[in-house]
Amino acid sequence: MQFTFWGVRGSIAVPGPSTVRYGGNTTCIEVRGDNNELVILDAGTGIFQLAQTLFAEFPIDINIFISHTHWDHIQGLPMFTPMFVPGNNINLYGARDIVENRSVKDVLSRQMEYSYFPLRENELKSNMHYFDIQDQQDVQIGSIKVSNFLLNHPVLNFGYRLECGGKTVVFTGDHEWPLNIYAEGDPEYSDYQAFLDLRRQQTLDFFRGADALIIDTAYADSEYPSRQGWGHGSFDASIRAARDAGVKKAFLTHHEPTRSDDQLEQVFEQALKRNGVCSSDPAFFLAQEGVQIEV
Amino acid sequence: MPDTRHRASGIGQQQDRAILTSAKDQLLELVEHIPAFPQAVMRILDITSRGDCDSKELVRIIERDPVLAMKILKLVNSPYVGLPQPIASVSHSVIFVGINTIKNLALSVAAIGMLPKTNAADFDMDQLLKHSLGVATVAARLAELLGVAEKDRSDYFLAGLLHDFGKVVLAQYKAVEFKQALEKSLADGSPLHQAETAILGYDHAYIGALLAEKWLLPARLVDCIGFHHAVDTETRDDQLRDCVALANIILQRLDFGFSGNRYRAEIPSTIEARFAMSGDDIISSLGDLDDELAKVTAFSH
């Protein structure tokens, strides 16, 4: 199995000289199974560049798993060229909107309404199939088993675990380790904390032993206190999680859009040093657009 | 019943045939749009309009409104989310789906409107809310008396809060019949749930449990709602149900709130046996409840 980063930036695309090394596109990861099956994790603006590489494979089966439907994870979808070409089969998986009670098809189709886009969803020429998925539902894509797990974000967000030929890649989508809503001393604090601890263990089990963990690490730890509850991880939290889950490699992603490449490397180096990362730890990397990893 | 995760409570099957399917379906459809109590709706709108919506406060408001609590649990336990185990706690729901989803779910319920203070059944909803909060509080205290760990007592509070959800439904959507049942119970001194069955063919416990079951709430909650008037006849050992049933009787004696039922039930001997003391001794063991009851209902007045 191999994967390629096509978008590693969080929140909004930020092309420009200060982001040229790590990339300015929002989240999109291409995963290829042992039989060249194609799974795409999220459809941020990076999916446009990925699309340009697929023409030679048309007609093609494409399986897109959406972690959640915030803009930066779906914004590239209306411009995903394979959707306009007859003969392509596109399977799109994601969570239902439980607040508005809308299917993932409904949620995504709204991006292509009159006010936002010149073509409507039902004018797409490829064979489009939408699947509302549930927590911990397995989907088999050829040689790849894709399982999911609800993670913590201000909208339902599925992390995905892809297993193929004995190798495992885990992608969190956007995730903040949930915090105790009660203060120490509140009667509810300890029960809530016990449940949080249990949930953390379940989440780590979902990450467990991955050859590659691609994890939301939006914030420097100096920034995090003022951004608690926004639904994103920090460097210290990701390093701890990668260690606790015993993963081999961890790719830190969802880079803060205001951070230049130089600043990103600086924050990363500081975090590795602060956490005493050594050779017995997982290998940590900053996710970088265009980089292909074989697991 | 659709949920294979739950122990078969059997509530749905028992009386299913007694109700015309179409009438029942119509009622179930209506309940999808039932609004919450005004106090909670106003507070939800208030705290969510502020930039710094306090999670703890949000959960607290939901945990004190039977409609909001029921609907949040319904959505979190829905097959669309597909959690492997049913969730019986509003605060635990936050851990699974995140506080912003809970906030927006609460807002979507608040957007429906508010339960009217008056209804065609002439049933005082304020008093029912007070009664429900009282039963919730006392059920949790009874659990404490039985040595239930603090972390598990929230189950008892929630079950007490939800036990009369069926009455909210009947007052809203079966007002004429419910009014007749209230009058019959008052006139002939029969328990209200029996008067409801005489008039409607089913009672509030049944309709509450049916909804809880349909909405995939945990089986222990379904059973508690469904059997809180059936301690004598429902022989399954169920501590949660017994605590809620007893709290219900105690609240009637205390005249705290009003659930529409003037019938004064005796404390079943099986409950006395569970506590290994007489009903009067159980009540005295609880001590003075005034402060606690005043506190839990403070925001609703």
Interface residues (C-beta under 8 A of the other chain):
Chain A: A95 R96 I98 V99 E100 D132 Q134 D135 Q136 Q137 L150 N152 H153 P154 V155 L156 N157 P178 I181 Y182 A183 D186 P187 E188 S190 D191 Y192 A194 F195 L196 R199 G229 G231
Chain B: S55 K56 V59 L75 S78 P79 Y80 V81 G82 L83 P84 S91 H92 V94 I95 F96 V97 G98 I99 N100 T101 N104 L105 S108 E150 K151 S154
